[in-house]
Amino acid sequence: MTQALNAVGKKLAGKVVGTQFIAVLIAALVTIAVSNTQSALGILCGGLTVVIPSALFALIAFRHAGARANQKVVQSFFLGEGVKLLLTAMLLTIALLVTNLYPVWLLVGFVIAVTMQWIAPVLFLKST
């Protein structure tokens, strides 16, 4: 039973991360068609500053399962969320300071990925 619950959580997390990536990729492809490659790269980089830490969070958070491992489960979620927040801040800072991509497009990609992080669980809750 516990492993089944953990599997459901892993599956939902995978769907959320996949949805984030697909939404960012679609936005970048639409931007290439409408605008230019530089703007699309900005959207892609901005989105990846959310997608990569979200995937890492999912890996860390769902390492443990079971009532006997409840302390480890809680610790994994806190550790995963901390890593996710720090890595997101670092990646976004690097993308803004190091690249010559337009900050507006970076933030558009960032917002798209974060928005999908909020919407996707609602979409997939019934199917998980």
Contacts in CASP RR format, 6 or more apart in sequence:
PFRMAT RR
TARGET T0000
AUTHOR 0000-0000-0000
METHOD contacts of the structure
MODEL  1
MTQALNAVGKKLAGKVVGTQFIAVLIAALVTIAVSNTQSALGILCGGLTV
VIPSALFALIAFRHAGARANQKVVQSFFLGEGVKLLLTAMLLTIALLVTN
LYPVWLLVGFVIAVTMQWIAPVLFLKST
2 65 0 8 1.000
2 66 0 8 1.000
2 67 0 8 1.000
3 65 0 8 1.000
3 66 0 8 1.000
5 65 0 8 1.000
6 62 0 8 1.000
6 65 0 8 1.000
6 66 0 8 1.000
8 128 0 8 1.000
9 62 0 8 1.000
9 128 0 8 1.000
10 58 0 8 1.000
10 62 0 8 1.000
11 128 0 8 1.000
12 121 0 8 1.000
12 124 0 8 1.000
12 125 0 8 1.000
12 128 0 8 1.000
13 57 0 8 1.000
13 58 0 8 1.000
13 61 0 8 1.000
13 62 0 8 1.000
14 55 0 8 1.000
14 58 0 8 1.000
15 120 0 8 1.000
15 124 0 8 1.000
15 128 0 8 1.000
16 54 0 8 1.000
16 58 0 8 1.000
16 116 0 8 1.000
16 117 0 8 1.000
16 120 0 8 1.000
16 121 0 8 1.000
16 124 0 8 1.000
17 51 0 8 1.000
17 54 0 8 1.000
17 55 0 8 1.000
17 58 0 8 1.000
18 51 0 8 1.000
19 116 0 8 1.000
19 120 0 8 1.000
19 123 0 8 1.000
19 124 0 8 1.000
20 47 0 8 1.000
20 50 0 8 1.000
20 51 0 8 1.000
20 54 0 8 1.000
20 113 0 8 1.000
20 116 0 8 1.000
20 117 0 8 1.000
20 120 0 8 1.000
21 51 0 8 1.000
23 112 0 8 1.000
23 113 0 8 1.000
23 116 0 8 1.000
24 43 0 8 1.000
24 44 0 8 1.000
24 46 0 8 1.000
24 47 0 8 1.000
24 48 0 8 1.000
24 51 0 8 1.000
24 109 0 8 1.000
24 112 0 8 1.000
24 113 0 8 1.000
24 116 0 8 1.000
25 44 0 8 1.000
27 43 0 8 1.000
27 108 0 8 1.000
27 109 0 8 1.000
27 112 0 8 1.000
28 40 0 8 1.000
28 41 0 8 1.000
28 42 0 8 1.000
28 43 0 8 1.000
28 44 0 8 1.000
29 40 0 8 1.000
31 39 0 8 1.000
31 40 0 8 1.000
31 43 0 8 1.000
31 105 0 8 1.000
32 40 0 8 1.000
38 101 0 8 1.000
38 102 0 8 1.000
38 105 0 8 1.000
39 102 0 8 1.000
39 105 0 8 1.000
40 105 0 8 1.000
41 101 0 8 1.000
41 105 0 8 1.000
42 95 0 8 1.000
42 99 0 8 1.000
42 101 0 8 1.000
42 102 0 8 1.000
42 105 0 8 1.000
42 106 0 8 1.000
42 108 0 8 1.000
42 109 0 8 1.000
43 105 0 8 1.000
43 106 0 8 1.000
43 108 0 8 1.000
43 109 0 8 1.000
43 112 0 8 1.000
44 109 0 8 1.000
45 95 0 8 1.000
45 99 0 8 1.000
45 101 0 8 1.000
45 106 0 8 1.000
45 109 0 8 1.000
46 92 0 8 1.000
46 95 0 8 1.000
46 105 0 8 1.000
46 106 0 8 1.000
46 107 0 8 1.000
46 108 0 8 1.000
46 109 0 8 1.000
46 110 0 8 1.000
46 113 0 8 1.000
47 109 0 8 1.000
47 110 0 8 1.000
47 112 0 8 1.000
47 113 0 8 1.000
48 91 0 8 1.000
48 113 0 8 1.000
49 88 0 8 1.000
49 91 0 8 1.000
49 92 0 8 1.000
49 95 0 8 1.000
49 106 0 8 1.000
49 110 0 8 1.000
49 113 0 8 1.000
50 88 0 8 1.000
50 109 0 8 1.000
50 110 0 8 1.000
50 113 0 8 1.000
50 114 0 8 1.000
50 117 0 8 1.000
51 113 0 8 1.000
52 87 0 8 1.000
52 91 0 8 1.000
53 83 0 8 1.000
53 84 0 8 1.000
53 85 0 8 1.000
53 87 0 8 1.000
53 88 0 8 1.000
53 91 0 8 1.000
54 84 0 8 1.000
54 113 0 8 1.000
54 117 0 8 1.000
56 80 0 8 1.000
56 83 0 8 1.000
56 84 0 8 1.000
56 87 0 8 1.000
57 80 0 8 1.000
57 81 0 8 1.000
57 83 0 8 1.000
57 84 0 8 1.000
60 76 0 8 1.000
60 79 0 8 1.000
60 80 0 8 1.000
60 83 0 8 1.000
61 76 0 8 1.000
61 77 0 8 1.000
61 80 0 8 1.000
61 81 0 8 1.000
62 76 0 8 1.000
63 72 0 8 1.000
63 76 0 8 1.000
64 72 0 8 1.000
64 73 0 8 1.000
64 76 0 8 1.000
65 73 0 8 1.000
66 73 0 8 1.000
92 106 0 8 1.000
92 110 0 8 1.000
95 101 0 8 1.000
95 106 0 8 1.000
96 103 0 8 1.000
96 106 0 8 1.000
99 106 0 8 1.000
END
